[in-house]
């Protein structure tokens, strides 16, 4: 039995790692003549796969020796692997074509390159490349043995070529690994590579998830963001006590009219980036920025007793201090001035909308805090009486009473200017000085009272 058309394209591997020979039979209906439309490279390739005796004799019938020749070239050039030939089912195959396939396997390349199409040497057989043994996966396991086998299979005289039984014995001596062992080794290498690849992709995924979480948590409170990500509806929540801070830029309309839109955006971005870095030091939550307005709350969504008033007050003083040294990028000679207002009271917080959802605050406290800001003055912080009372309980803050103020929608309100935040040491020192002063004053009063009593006694004794 012989094939007559044996080449690497006819060798297929099944799911059991067995090489099967395809495109066999119907010799009277199929011819290997090159089609008229084929390129010169295809014609040369067909000639390479043909045994010398077929090319010299037009009426020569293919036999097993011609298949050995073909198979030698295919094995050496294709990427089948040096150990696969042990599992090849060659029943019915012949010998001449076998040499080409061996050559393809060993050299891991095509039997003919584009640059060598016109080479005279390729008219009957490609030259045998130098085979180098190494530790690489694609290296030839036994270069000397493969070269010897290829030379025997590519003999011009068919009678000098080995039979398939002899080829199988020679291949087994060169590569005694069984196909099953080779398959298990390849699968183990593949599994290790896959584990490393999965680990790398998992780490990349975790890094991207962390970036996404940071971005999401900067836009919404963590608990609210987690609920929305799980598909839950974020319920509005009421807070009995919270402190809200509002600020805006004094003269922002005039400044915008004399600046380009890009300059305005650059100014606001630089200013509020600076503000964002400062508020990270406090237990506050940035609600939003609308134009030049900056809104911050404490006590929402994380409740903290009455400490929210102190967190907002200390933050407001720091923001006011940084404005005194802030330089407008396109107008560095102009001092940037903000006005601020704070108010404490009950609020309701919740998420509004599904497209670009925002965490918003509702209630009269929000309106009053906005009024405290709008009626404030440049580089000053105006406090309502409710915020003042909480800060007085906390202590450490210095106020100046502004007096009664007509507030739109609220009527007359007593407001205060927040002037200073005393450090604990200074606060306790001033408190101690006040106590000492009070004791001295009390002693003076007692002395005066005693002297007055002694004078009255003397007057009575004289009488």
Secondary structure, DSSP 8 states (H G I E B T S, - for coil): ---SS--GGGEEE-TTS-EEE-S---TTT------TT--HHHHHHHHHHS-HHHHH-TT----HHHHHHHHHHHHHHSTT-TTGGGGB--TT--SSBHHHHHHHHHHTS-SS-GGGTT-GGGGT----------SSTTS-S-HHHHHHHHHHHT-SSGGGS--HHHHHHHHHHH----HHHHHHHHHHHHHHHHHHHHHHHHHHHHHHHHHHHHHHHHHS-HHHHHHHHTT-----EEEEEEEEEEEEETTHHHHHHTS-HHHHHHHHHHHHHHHHHHHTTSS-EEEEEETTEEEEEESSSS--TTHHHHHHHHHHHHHHHHHHH-EETTEEEEE--EEEEEEEEEEEEEEE-SSS-EEEEESHHHHHHHHHHHT--TT-EEE-HHHHHHHHHH--EEEEEEEEEEETTTEEEEEEEEEEE--HHHHHHHHHHHHHHHHHHHHHHHHHHHHHHHHHHHHHHH-
